[in-house]
């Protein structure tokens, strides 16, 4: 059986992603049918061990802060949102609270909170100190009594309160699980900005602060966060070349013979997708682009992503159709068209999330890095088309775009799906992963 290798035809469509049509090839390795989702609705909230061995969501109350009422209102909204998105906590309705907050002050009356079903209480206060605010945040566990089990203090400008709330929520998650949360990080992606044009955007992990990043080209693709938080991207220039650019630098930072279509960073390395002479391969070298060496051969290879210890996941059609590979070993064996891998470095074991085509739509799946039988799982099903997953640095949360109306997050099992923004895009990457 003869298999012809040719480069994908990539075109930019108004209002759409960069569309790459992979040539039809005979499949030398068969793929079986896609798995079904464990929770087809996706709306359920997973049960996670967070305290004392109990497999249930931890019910947390977030009452109004003392001090500046306006600052406190925004802070409690941020904390409540973070706890909900974490998939570990159920945030109770403030209307149900019966405790006398003015009497409790910096402690709690455990009986009052127990009566409304609270397992824990988060309290905050602010005091103005010159040009800054002194913020005190406390975690109470009702079963532990009236005193806080965790207290953190911060001195910040008024505009920095949201950031310290993220930090505290991360500390709360660490208190329960041993591993810090990653709220306060950001995601980057590209999106259509006009006919034949693509721009770069960033958004906070909770869906706030959507902003456009300055790009030097009208076609900016496949952004990735590199050393020192700098954002790199593949940029198309008028003569048809694609080179590597960095936000804030008007000139290309790396040019190669051929076309650069993607970049990834991890473990002190850079991976580049370079298309030349009818082939598309991934080259790996230093984080500054030095000492690049070809890491793939055979087929068309795209979408690199570094995992633990420098493992490299990517998409290749060397087996006949686009599939997920790790260090030259195929790991996705179900479905005929899988792409855009991202690592989820969960404390319970690393997995790779990716998008797979299911008929006329796309869904989000995950697979173990060894590709063992039965390790492929589906995170979304019968919920529109879902694309370009990214995973939080702690491995617990997956973000993706959906035709249901924007950017969504879920836990790494696909449960607790929450829309965090109405924005749409592609090539989503999560800072720190």
N, C-alpha and C positions, 0 to 999 in steps of 0.2 A: 504494500500500500504506500503510495507516494504522498508525502505531506509537503506542501509548499509554504515556505516562510516568507512573509512580506510584512512591511511596517503597517501599523494601523493608520487609517485615514482619519485625521482629526480636524473637525471644523467647529467654529464658534457660531452658535445659533442665538439669535436675540431671545432674551428671556429664558435661556436654558444654560446648561453646563457645557463645558468643553466635551463634545461628543466624539468618541473614538470608536470607529467601526472596525472591530477585529475581523480579519478575513476568515471566511468559513473554512474550517479544516476538518479533516477526518479525525475522530477522537481515537487515539491509540490506547487510552486508558479510560474505561467506562466509569461514569458517575451514576450513583443511585439517586433515588428520589429524595427531595428535601424533607427534613423532619418537620413535625408540627409543633406549635408552641404549647408549653405546659399550661399557660394561662392565656387563651385566645383573646380575652378582652384587654389584657394588659393593664387594667385599672387596679388590680389588687395590689396590696402592699405586702411585701414579703415579711416573714417573721424571722428575726435575727436575734441571736444571743447577744444581749447587751448588759445583762446584770444577773448575777446569782444563778446562772444556769437556766433561767426562764426563757422559753422560746416564745416571746411575745414582744410587740412594740412597747417601748417605754413611754408612758403617758406623761407628757411634760406640760407644765403651766408656765406661761411667760407673761406675768402681770406688768402693769404700767411701771415705768421707772420713777424714781424720785429725782427731783432736780428740774432741769429744763424740760418742760413738757413736750415741746416740739421735737427736740433732739431725741427724747425718750420714745416718742411715737414712731419715728423712723427706725430707731434701733430695735424696738420690739418686733416691728414688721420684718426687718432683716433677719433677726434671730429665728422668728417663726418660719420664715421661708426656708432658711438653711436647714432647720430641723426636719421640715417636711420633705425637702429634696433629698436628704440623707437616706431616706427609706428605713431609718432605724427608730424614729420617734413619731408618736402621734401627738400633735399640738392641740391642747384643749381649748374650747371656746371661752374667752374671757368673761362672757356673760354668765357663765356657770360658777364663777369664783365666789366663795362665801367668806373667805378670810378677811379680817380687818387689817388692811395693809398699813394703815397709819399706826396701829398698835404693834404690829410685828417688826416694822422697821428693817433691821439687818438680820433678822432671824425668821423662823416660820413657826406657826402653830400646826404641828403635824396632823392633829385630828381634823382641823378645818380643811386641809388639802386632801387628806385621805377621803373625806366625805364626798368630794367632787371627783374622785377617781384618779387623782394625780399621783404618779410615782415619784415625780421630781418637780422642782420649781427653779426657775431662772430669775434672779433679781439683779437689777442694775440701778446705779445712781450716778449722777454727775454733779460736780461742784466746779464753779469757775475759779481758776487760778491764773490771774493776769490774762494773757492772750490765749491760754489753753484751758482745756477741760480735763479735770481729773475724773476718770471713769473707774468705777468699781463694779465688778461683775462676780456673781456668786452662783454656784450650783448647790442645791439642797436635794438630798435624797430622803424622801418622807420616812422610809423605814429606818433611817439612820438618826432621826431626831431633829432637834430644832436648829442645830448649827450647820453651817455650810461645810461640804466636803471638798469644795474647790473654790478658791478665791483668786482673782487676778485683778491687778490695778494697772491703769494706763494713763499717760499724760499725752494728750493729742490736741491738735487744732480742731475746731468745731467740725470741719469737713472730713476729719479722719475717724469719726466715730464708727461709721459703717465698717471700716477696715478692722478695727479692734473687735467688733462684734463677730466678724468672720473668724478672727484669731481665737476668740473665746469658744465659739462653737467647735472649732477644731480641737481645742483642749478638752472640751466635754466629751467629744467622740473618743479621744485618746484615753480619757479617764475610764471609760466603759470598755473599750476594746483593746487598748494597748497600742493602737496605731492612730496617729493624728489624722483628722480630716483634711481636706484640701480646698475649703471655701476661701475665696479671695484670689484664686488663680483666674486665668483668663483663657479663652479660646480664640483662635484666629481662623479665618476662612476667606474664600473668594466668592464673589457674586457678580451677576450681570449688572452693569451700570448704564448700558446703552447698547445700541446695535453694534455687535461685534466687539464690545468692550467689557473688560472685567476689572473689578477693583478689589482691594483688600480691606478687611474689617476685623475688629476685635470686639469681644463681648465678655463680660464677667461671667464666672461660673454659675451665678444665680440668674443670669439673663438680663442684668442691668448694665448700664453704661455702654450701649452699642455705639461704636465710633468707627469712622473710616480712617484707614491708615494712608499716609502719603506714599504713592507709588510713582516711579519714574517713567512707566510705560502705560499705554492705554489698555494693554492686555496683561494682567498680572494674575498668575496662576499658582496653585499648590503652595500656599504659605506654610512656613514651619518656624518654630521658635528655636533659635540657636543659642550660642554662648552669650552670656550676659543679658539674656532676654531679648536680643535683637531678632527681628523678623526678617527672614529670607524668603524669596519667591522667584519663580521662573517668569521672566518678562519678555514679551515679544516686541521687537523693534521693527521699524518700517520696512527694512530690507528683507524681512522674513526670518531673521535669526531669532533664537530664544537663548538668553543667557541668564546667569544667576545674579540677582540683585539683592540688596539689603535696604530695608526701609531707613530713610535718612541719608542714604548715599545715592546721589543722582546717577553715578556711572556704574556699569556692571562690575561686580566684584570677582567674577569668574567667567571666563569664556572658554569654550572647547570647540574643536572641530565637530560639527553636527549641531543638534538642537538639545538644549537642556529643558526637560519637561517636569522635573520634580526634585525635591531635596528633603532629606531627613537628617536629624541629629540624635546622637545617643552614645553613651559610653566613650565620650571623647572623640567620636568619629563623625564624619559626614558621609552620606550616601547620595549620589546623584543619579538621576535617570538621564541617559544620553542616547539620543537617536541619531544614528549615522549609517550610511550605506545600506539602507533598507532593514536595519536591525535596531532593536531597542534593548539596551543593557543597563545594569546598575553598576556603578563604580563606587568604591569605598576608599576613603583615605582619612587624613587628619581633619579635625573640625574646621581648620582654616582652608581646606581644599588641597592640602599638600599630599604628595605621594599617592595620588589616586590610582587604584588598580581595579581591573574588571573583576566583578564578583559573580557575574552570571554569564552563561553562554548557552545558546540554543533557545529559540522561541523569542517572544516579545516579553520583556520584563519591565514592570512599572510599579508604582506605589510602594516604595521602601518604607519600612518602619522598624526601628531598633527596639529590642526587648531586653530582658535581664541578661547581664553578662555580655552584651553586645550581639545577641542573636538577631538575625536579620530576616524579617518577614517581607514578602513582596508578592506581586501577582505575576504569573507566567502562563503562557499558553503552550509550553513545551510538551505538555501531555495531550494537546489537541484543542482544549478550550481553556479560557482564563480560570485559573485556580490559585489558591493560596499556597505558598511555599515558605519554608523556614530553612535557611542555610542549605539550599539546593534539595530539600526533601519536601515532596508534596504532602500537605496536611489536610486539605479539604477534598473529600471523596464523595460528596453528595451535592447535587445541583450541577447545572451545565455552564454557569457563568457567575463566578464569584470574584469580588475585587475590593479594593480600598481597605486593607487590613490595618488594625491598630491594636496595640498590646494593652491588656488589662492586667496590671501587676498586683492582683489581689493577694492579700496575706495568706489566703487559703490555697493559692496556686495560680500561676499565670495562665491567662487564656488570651486568645486573639479574637477580636470582634471584626466583622466585615459585612459588606452588603452582598446579597445574592439575589439573582433574578428569579422570580417565581411567576411565570407566565408574562403578563403585561406589566407587572409591578416589581418593585424591589423590597426586600425585607432585610432585617438585621439578624445576623447569626453569630455564634461564637464556636470556637473549636480549641481543643487542647493543642499545645505547641508540638506534641509528638504525633498528632493526627491519628491517635488510637481509635479503634472501632467504637462507635457509640459516643464519641466525645463531642460531636457536632450538635449544637442546640440552637433553637430558634427563639429570638427575643420578641419579634413582632409578627403579627399575622392578621389578615383581614382588617387592616387599619390604614388603608391608603398605601402609598409608596413611601418607603423609608430608606434613607441613603446616608452615606459618608459618616459612619460612626467614629466617635472619638471617646477615649476613656480618661477619667480623672486620674491624676497621679497616684492616688491611693488604691486604684483599681475597683472601687465600689460603685461608681456611677458611670453610665454610658450616655453620651449625647449624640443626637442625630437629627437630620432634617426630615420633615414629613410633609406630605401633601395635605395632611389634616390641618395645616395652617401655621407652620413655623418650625422653630427649634425646640426639640423635646429632650428630656432626660428620663432615665429609668435606673433601677438598680441593675447590676450585671446579670440578672436573670430575666430582665425585661419587664419586671413588675414595677408598680408605682410610677407609671408614665405621667409626666407632668409637662405641659407646655410652658417654657420659660420665656419665649419671645416669639413674635410673629415674623421674624426675619427668615429669609430663605437663602440658601447658598450651596456651596459644594467644597470639597477638599478641607473638611473640618479637622483641626488639630488642637489638642489641649496642651497648654503650656505645662512643662514639667514631665510630659510623657510622650 
